[in-house]
Amino acid sequence: IEDISEFIESKRNEIPDYIENKADHIKENINDLPEYLENKTDNIKNNINKIINDIRKAEIKSGRSEGSVKLLAVSKFHPVDSIIEAIKSGQKYFGENRVQEAYSKFVEIKKMYDDIELHIIGQLQSNKVKKAVEIASYIESVDRIELVKEIEKQVKKN
């Protein structure tokens, strides 16, 4: 413990310099923010279009009908503005494995874009079923009968 205390004390003097350097960096680059945001939007759109084109080629090659394969974009850890850019780029299907994170993002998003689908794609805990049922179009991973019963119970309440 003595070594840890000494280490913390030795770093205490570096903290103001670190903060000042970060602040200077932000001030120097703040004018680049609009261009960065525009590029971020273009990247989301370009990435979605490329993936959709690859899916269409695979559908043709395999003899499947066009549009029979759907892209499920996993939005875990992505901010709401990125998800909205994906929606504006044509993405309609999203997957989340953290119900609380999904709920905090998709309650409002689904009010603005009622044609999107949210899939819960990870292990679901019974205590999270209520919120999952409120926001999700599909729950992809059900691993026990008790969970099915809880989902059924919550669906009936909604």
Secondary structure in CASP SS format (residue, H / E / C, confidence):
PFRMAT SS
TARGET T0000
AUTHOR 0000-0000-0000
METHOD secondary structure of the structure
MODEL  1
I C 1.00
E H 1.00
D H 1.00
I H 1.00
S H 1.00
E H 1.00
F H 1.00
I H 1.00
E H 1.00
S H 1.00
K H 1.00
R H 1.00
N C 1.00
E H 1.00
I H 1.00
P H 1.00
D H 1.00
Y H 1.00
I H 1.00
E H 1.00
N H 1.00
K H 1.00
A H 1.00
D H 1.00
H H 1.00
I H 1.00
K H 1.00
E H 1.00
N H 1.00
I H 1.00
N H 1.00
D H 1.00
L H 1.00
P H 1.00
E H 1.00
Y H 1.00
L H 1.00
E H 1.00
N H 1.00
K H 1.00
T H 1.00
D H 1.00
N H 1.00
I H 1.00
K H 1.00
N H 1.00
N H 1.00
I H 1.00
N H 1.00
K H 1.00
I H 1.00
I H 1.00
N H 1.00
D H 1.00
I H 1.00
R H 1.00
K H 1.00
A H 1.00
E H 1.00
I H 1.00
K H 1.00
S H 1.00
G C 1.00
R C 1.00
S C 1.00
E C 1.00
G C 1.00
S C 1.00
V C 1.00
K C 1.00
L C 1.00
L C 1.00
A E 1.00
V E 1.00
S C 1.00
K C 1.00
F C 1.00
H C 1.00
P C 1.00
V H 1.00
D H 1.00
S H 1.00
I H 1.00
I H 1.00
E H 1.00
A H 1.00
I H 1.00
K H 1.00
S C 1.00
G C 1.00
Q C 1.00
K C 1.00
Y E 1.00
F E 1.00
G E 1.00
E E 1.00
N C 1.00
R C 1.00
V H 1.00
Q H 1.00
E H 1.00
A H 1.00
Y H 1.00
S H 1.00
K H 1.00
F H 1.00
V H 1.00
E H 1.00
I H 1.00
K H 1.00
K H 1.00
M H 1.00
Y C 1.00
D C 1.00
D C 1.00
I C 1.00
E E 1.00
L E 1.00
H E 1.00
I E 1.00
I C 1.00
G C 1.00
Q C 1.00
L C 1.00
Q C 1.00
S H 1.00
N H 1.00
K H 1.00
V H 1.00
K H 1.00
K H 1.00
A H 1.00
V H 1.00
E H 1.00
I H 1.00
A C 1.00
S C 1.00
Y E 1.00
I E 1.00
E C 1.00
S C 1.00
V C 1.00
D C 1.00
R C 1.00
I H 1.00
E H 1.00
L H 1.00
V H 1.00
K H 1.00
E H 1.00
I H 1.00
E H 1.00
K H 1.00
Q H 1.00
V H 1.00
K H 1.00
K H 1.00
N C 1.00
END
